[in-house]
Amino acid sequence: MADELGSSTKEKNEPDSASGSEDSIVDDILGGDRRSVFADKSLVDSNTIVDHDRIYGRDEQLAAEARAFRDTLDGERPPDLLLYGPSGTGKSLTVKSVAEKVKERAREANISFDYVSVNFKTMESYTLDRAVWKLGKQTAKRAGVSWDIPQKGVSTDEKYVRLYDIADRHFDALVFILDEIDALTGRGDEPAYSRLLYSLSRVMAEQHVDTLISTVVVTNSPRFRQNLDSRSDSSYNPNGIHFSDYNANELIEILNRRRDAFVDGALGEGVIKLVAAYGARNEGDARRAIDLLRDAGEIANSKGDTTVTEDHVRAANDSVVKNRVLEIVRGLSLQKKLTVYAAAIVADINSGAAPSPAVYKIYKLICHNLDSDIYTQETVNSHIDKAETYGLLETDRTSGGYKSGVYLLFRFEEPVSAVIETLEEDSMFDDIDSENLRETAAQLCS
């Protein structure tokens, strides 16, 4: 019996091919030497704050930010700044890079300077109370002290008091970098960001804080100022710094300054130019271009390739597009998915353009197939208009060409094939005859 038990135990402990053998997938990935195309992958992480020497095409903006922050080293309050321009044009990167350099100089001069950065678009809710709590938590972290204020059960005023107390006790100068501030809408007629800017601009005068506090607002558009309360607009007077789109040549230079993220010889011919071309198509977004270059390197690694090629870049771009579309589509309601799917089917067979009358007829066919409620054309058009706010498509009003009359024309900002493929991954589309829909759409648009 003992021998039988011992034999049985031994057999149970022996590794099998599925879990513990030398040839297992996990051991293969985690063990042994791994060749990588990367030498320092952080350099192709768009969240990495690189030294200002690596930043290309932003000398004017860097100089304006440096002149503003220079006041800190002279014991004066830096002016408030407003950085505005399209996404991925270096707004956050430049100001954080300059702030890091000022932090070094301030340390040498025995000045306690720091900055606190919060992107309001990433918060769970866009209320003033949550914004103040987040600023307080980040400020406490910078100061190296605990933030013992709970998210709920404590008034916003108490959170302000704790935030300003930490600032006053631990810093000679402090800059709040308020990114995507227009997302901070809050509740009520006055936007939450209006009240926040009023408090931060008046803190030294009204809260008896000795710390030199200033703000840097980062936004895609300065139009948010139109909604400021008159008090806030009067007290908030920033220096504006504009950031324009990057062109393909500028993106090439930006990416070339990150080449040392890869080992020598790992970047194949044409890779940088292709990544820059994709970035230029995305309105000159350097952040996306940098992330795309990193993704291409990761695909090369996953395949065991030692050189990043144009094929890796194309595969990475296809994946990025699909993930972006998936993120948008995932948040759509059932009816919005049906209307967007109808528009995509029409656009797919009509050179990218989807006339609203044709879209509505395809939408009704889809609803019949799914035994779903059919809404009016006005409601369907409204659903598609809302999809425009997600950056999925754009809408134009036009006349003639489609059985005459005035109608809406939808054009997709994202690849139509990616939209269709992503929507069709939802099981509710399994019973839809997409080929029949395409044939009908072709007849409607002929």
C-alpha positions in Angstrom: 0.0 0.0 0.0 2.8 2.4 0.9 4.5 1.7 -2.3 1.3 2.3 -4.2 0.7 5.5 -2.3 4.3 6.6 -2.9 4.0 5.8 -6.5 0.7 7.6 -6.8 2.1 10.7 -5.1 5.1 10.8 -7.2 3.0 10.5 -10.4 0.9 13.4 -9.2 3.9 15.6 -8.5 5.6 14.9 -11.9 5.2 17.9 -14.3 3.1 17.2 -17.4 3.3 18.8 -20.8 0.5 21.2 -20.0 1.7 22.7 -16.8 5.3 22.1 -15.6 7.4 20.8 -18.4 10.5 22.5 -19.7 8.7 23.2 -22.9 5.7 25.0 -21.3 4.6 28.3 -22.9 5.0 30.2 -19.6 8.5 29.0 -18.9 9.4 29.6 -22.5 8.4 33.3 -22.2 9.6 34.0 -18.7 12.8 31.9 -18.7 16.1 32.1 -20.5 17.5 35.0 -22.5 15.2 37.2 -24.4 16.2 39.3 -27.3 14.4 42.6 -27.5 14.4 45.4 -30.1 14.2 47.9 -27.2 17.2 49.4 -25.4 15.1 51.8 -23.3 11.3 51.4 -24.0 10.4 54.3 -21.7 11.6 56.7 -24.4 8.8 55.5 -26.7 6.2 55.8 -23.9 4.2 59.0 -24.5 3.8 59.5 -20.8 7.5 59.7 -20.2 8.7 63.3 -19.4 11.7 63.6 -21.6 14.4 66.3 -21.3 13.7 69.4 -23.3 16.6 68.6 -25.6 14.5 65.8 -27.1 11.5 68.0 -27.8 11.5 69.2 -31.4 9.6 72.0 -33.0 8.5 73.7 -29.8 11.4 76.1 -29.1 9.0 79.1 -29.0 6.6 77.4 -26.5 9.5 76.1 -24.4 11.0 79.6 -24.2 7.6 81.1 -23.2 7.2 78.5 -20.4 10.7 78.9 -19.2 10.4 82.7 -19.0 7.2 82.2 -16.9 8.7 79.7 -14.5 11.9 81.8 -14.2 9.9 84.0 -11.8 9.9 81.2 -9.3 13.7 81.3 -9.0 13.5 85.0 -8.3 11.0 84.5 -5.5 8.1 85.8 -7.5 4.8 84.1 -8.4 4.9 82.8 -12.0 2.0 84.0 -14.2 -0.9 81.7 -15.0 -0.5 80.0 -18.4 -3.1 78.7 -20.9 -1.7 76.1 -23.3 -4.0 75.4 -26.1 -4.0 73.5 -29.4 -4.9 70.0 -30.8 -4.2 66.8 -29.0 -0.7 65.4 -29.2 1.1 68.7 -30.0 3.3 68.8 -26.9 1.3 70.9 -24.5 1.6 68.7 -21.4 5.0 67.4 -22.4 6.7 70.8 -22.7 5.4 72.3 -19.5 6.3 69.2 -17.4 9.7 69.1 -19.0 10.3 72.8 -18.1 8.9 72.3 -14.7 11.3 69.4 -14.0 14.2 71.6 -15.1 13.0 74.4 -12.8 12.7 71.9 -10.0 16.4 71.1 -10.4 17.4 74.7 -10.4 15.1 75.5 -7.4 16.7 72.7 -5.4 20.1 74.1 -6.0 18.9 77.5 -4.8 17.2 75.9 -1.7 13.7 76.8 -3.0 11.0 74.3 -2.4 9.2 74.2 -5.8 7.1 71.5 -7.3 4.1 71.0 -9.6 1.0 68.9 -9.4 -0.6 67.6 -12.6 -4.2 66.3 -12.9 -6.0 65.2 -16.1 -9.6 65.8 -15.3 -10.9 63.7 -18.2 -9.6 60.5 -16.5 -11.6 61.1 -13.3 -14.6 59.0 -12.4 -16.8 62.0 -12.1 -16.4 65.6 -13.3 -17.5 67.4 -10.1 -15.7 70.2 -8.3 -15.6 68.1 -5.1 -13.8 65.2 -6.9 -11.4 67.7 -8.5 -10.4 69.3 -5.2 -10.0 65.8 -3.6 -7.8 64.7 -6.5 -5.6 67.9 -6.4 -5.3 67.4 -2.6 -4.2 63.8 -2.9 -1.6 64.6 -5.6 -0.3 67.6 -3.6 0.0 65.4 -0.5 1.9 62.8 -2.5 4.3 65.5 -3.8 4.8 66.8 -0.2 5.4 63.3 1.1 2.6 63.5 3.6 -0.6 61.5 4.0 -3.9 62.6 2.5 -6.3 61.6 5.2 -9.4 63.1 3.6 -12.0 60.6 2.3 -13.7 61.1 -1.0 -17.1 61.2 0.6 -18.5 62.5 3.9 -16.3 65.6 4.0 -17.3 69.0 2.5 -15.5 70.5 -0.5 -14.6 73.5 1.7 -12.8 71.1 4.1 -10.9 69.5 1.2 -9.8 73.0 0.1 -8.6 73.8 3.6 -6.5 70.7 3.8 -5.1 71.2 0.3 -4.0 74.7 1.0 -2.6 73.8 4.4 -0.4 71.2 2.8 0.7 73.6 0.1 1.5 76.3 2.6 3.5 74.0 4.9 5.6 72.3 2.4 6.2 74.5 -0.7 7.6 77.9 -1.4 6.1 77.8 -4.9 3.6 75.3 -6.4 2.1 75.1 -9.9 -1.1 73.2 -10.6 -1.2 71.8 -14.1 -4.9 71.4 -15.0 -5.1 69.1 -18.0 -8.3 68.7 -20.1 -10.0 71.2 -17.8 -13.1 71.6 -20.0 -14.1 68.1 -19.0 -14.7 69.4 -15.5 -18.3 70.4 -16.1 -19.9 69.6 -12.7 -23.5 70.3 -12.0 -25.4 73.6 -12.3 -25.2 76.6 -14.6 -21.6 77.5 -13.7 -19.1 74.9 -14.8 -17.0 73.3 -12.0 -13.8 74.5 -13.7 -15.0 78.1 -13.3 -15.3 77.8 -9.6 -12.0 75.9 -9.3 -10.1 78.6 -11.3 -11.6 81.3 -9.2 -10.4 79.6 -6.0 -6.9 78.9 -7.2 -6.5 82.4 -8.6 -7.6 84.0 -5.3 -6.0 81.5 -2.8 -3.0 83.7 -1.9 -5.2 86.7 -1.2 -8.1 85.1 0.5 -6.7 82.0 2.2 -3.6 83.7 3.7 -1.3 81.2 2.0 2.3 82.3 1.6 3.1 79.7 -1.0 3.4 81.2 -4.6 0.6 79.3 -6.3 -0.1 79.5 -10.0 -2.0 77.5 -12.6 -1.2 76.0 -16.0 -4.4 75.2 -17.9 -4.0 72.6 -20.8 -6.9 72.4 -23.3 -7.6 71.5 -26.9 -9.6 74.8 -27.2 -9.6 78.0 -25.3 -13.3 78.4 -25.9 -14.0 77.0 -22.4 -13.3 80.6 -21.1 -16.6 81.7 -22.7 -18.4 79.8 -19.9 -16.4 81.3 -17.0 -18.4 83.2 -14.3 -17.7 87.0 -14.4 -15.8 86.7 -11.1 -13.6 83.9 -12.4 -13.0 85.7 -15.7 -11.9 88.8 -13.9 -9.4 87.1 -11.6 -8.1 84.5 -14.1 -5.8 86.2 -16.6 -3.4 83.7 -18.1 -0.7 84.1 -20.7 -1.8 82.2 -23.7 0.6 79.8 -25.6 -0.6 78.2 -28.8 0.5 74.8 -30.1 -0.1 73.9 -33.7 -0.3 70.6 -35.5 2.9 68.7 -36.3 3.4 67.9 -40.0 5.0 64.7 -41.3 8.5 66.1 -41.5 8.3 67.4 -37.9 7.0 64.0 -36.7 10.0 62.3 -38.4 12.4 64.5 -36.5 10.5 63.9 -33.2 10.7 60.1 -33.7 14.3 60.3 -34.8 15.1 61.8 -31.4 13.7 58.6 -29.8 15.7 56.2 -31.9 17.9 55.3 -28.9 14.8 53.6 -27.4 15.8 50.8 -29.7 19.0 48.7 -30.0 21.3 49.6 -32.8 20.0 48.4 -36.2 16.6 47.3 -34.8 14.6 49.9 -36.8 14.1 48.8 -40.4 14.3 51.1 -43.4 11.2 53.2 -43.8 9.8 52.5 -40.3 10.1 56.1 -39.0 8.7 57.6 -42.2 5.7 55.3 -42.1 4.9 55.9 -38.5 5.2 59.7 -39.1 2.8 59.3 -42.1 0.2 57.6 -39.9 0.7 60.3 -37.2 0.2 63.1 -39.8 -3.1 61.5 -40.8 -4.2 61.7 -37.2 -4.0 65.5 -37.3 -0.3 65.6 -36.5 -0.6 63.8 -33.1 2.9 63.1 -31.9 1.6 61.2 -28.9 -0.1 58.6 -31.2 3.0 58.4 -33.4 5.3 57.7 -30.4 2.8 55.1 -29.1 2.5 53.5 -32.6 6.3 53.2 -32.8 6.4 51.4 -29.4 3.5 49.1 -30.4 5.4 48.1 -33.6 8.4 47.2 -31.5 6.3 45.1 -29.2 4.8 43.2 -32.1 8.3 42.5 -33.4 9.3 41.2 -30.0 6.2 39.0 -29.8 7.2 37.4 -33.1 10.8 36.9 -32.1 12.0 39.3 -34.8 15.1 41.4 -34.2 14.2 44.1 -36.6 11.1 46.3 -36.6 9.7 46.5 -40.2 7.0 48.4 -42.0 4.7 45.3 -41.7 5.0 45.6 -37.9 4.0 49.2 -38.1 1.0 48.4 -40.3 -0.1 45.6 -37.9 0.3 48.0 -35.0 -1.8 50.7 -36.7 -4.6 48.2 -37.5 -4.6 47.2 -33.9 -4.7 50.8 -32.6 -7.6 51.6 -35.0 -9.5 48.5 -33.9 -9.0 49.3 -30.2 -10.0 52.9 -30.7 -13.2 51.9 -32.5 -13.9 49.2 -29.9 -13.6 51.8 -27.1 -16.1 54.1 -28.9 -18.6 51.4 -29.9 -18.5 49.7 -26.4 -20.2 52.7 -24.9 -23.1 52.9 -27.4 -26.6 51.9 -26.6 -28.4 49.2 -28.6 -30.2 51.7 -30.9 -27.1 53.7 -31.5 -25.2 50.6 -32.5 -28.0 49.7 -35.0 -27.9 53.2 -36.5 -24.1 53.4 -36.7 -24.1 49.9 -38.3 -26.6 50.9 -40.9 -24.6 54.0 -41.7 -21.4 52.0 -41.9 -23.0 49.4 -44.3 -24.1 52.2 -46.6 -20.8 54.0 -46.4 -18.9 50.8 -47.2 -20.5 50.4 -50.6 -20.8 54.1 -51.4 -17.2 55.3 -51.4 -17.3 56.3 -47.7 -20.5 58.5 -47.9 -23.8 57.5 -46.3 -26.9 59.5 -47.3 -29.4 59.6 -44.4 -32.4 58.3 -46.4 -30.5 55.2 -47.4 -29.2 54.8 -43.9 -32.8 54.9 -42.5 -34.0 52.2 -44.9 -31.1 49.9 -44.0 -31.7 50.6 -40.3 -35.4 49.5 -40.7 -34.3 46.3 -42.4 -31.9 45.6 -39.5 -34.6 46.2 -37.0 -37.0 43.8 -38.9 -34.3 41.1 -38.8 -33.7 41.6 -35.1 -37.4 42.1 -34.3 -36.4 45.4 -32.6 -38.4 48.6 -32.2 -38.1 51.0 -35.1 -37.6 54.6 -34.3 -38.3 57.6 -36.5 -35.7 58.9 -39.0 -35.3 62.1 -36.9 -34.3 59.9 -33.9 -32.0 57.8 -36.0 -30.3 61.0 -37.4 -30.0 62.2 -33.8 -28.3 59.0 -32.7 -25.8 59.3 -35.5 -25.2 63.0 -34.7 -24.3 61.9 -31.1 -21.8 59.4 -32.5 -20.1 62.4 -34.2 -19.2 63.7 -30.7 -17.2 60.5 -30.1 -15.1 61.2 -33.2 -16.6 58.3 -35.1 -18.0 60.2 -38.1 -18.9 63.7 -39.3 -22.2 65.0 -40.6 -22.9 67.4 -43.5 -26.2 68.7 -44.7 -26.4 68.5 -48.5 -28.9 68.5 -51.4 -29.3 66.8 -54.8 -27.6 63.6 -55.9 -29.7 61.3 -53.8 -33.2 61.4 -55.3 -33.0 65.2 -54.9 -34.0 67.1 -51.8 -32.1 68.1 -48.6 -30.6 65.3 -46.5 -27.7 64.5 -44.2 -24.5 62.9 -45.4 -22.5 60.9 -43.0 -18.7 60.3 -43.5 -16.7 58.1 -41.1 -13.6 59.4 -39.4 -12.5 55.9 -38.5 -12.1 53.1 -41.2 -15.5 51.8 -42.0 -14.3 48.2 -42.2 -13.0 48.5 -38.6 -16.4 49.9 -37.4 -18.3 47.1 -39.1 -16.0 44.3 -37.8 -16.1 45.7 -34.3 -19.9 45.9 -34.3 -20.3 42.4 -35.8 -18.4 41.0 -32.9 -21.5 41.6 -30.8 -23.6 38.4 -30.9 -26.8 40.3 -31.6 -25.6 40.8 -35.2 -25.2 37.0 -35.8 -28.6 36.7 -37.4 -28.2 39.7 -39.8 -27.5 39.0 -43.4 -24.9 41.6 -44.1 -24.6 40.7 -47.8 -28.3 41.3 -48.3 -28.0 44.6 -46.6 -25.1 45.6 -48.9 -27.0 44.6 -52.0 -30.0 46.7 -50.8 -27.7 49.6 -50.0 -26.1 49.5 -53.4 -29.6 49.6 -55.1 -30.6 52.6 -52.9 -27.4 54.6 -53.7 -27.4 53.8 -57.5 
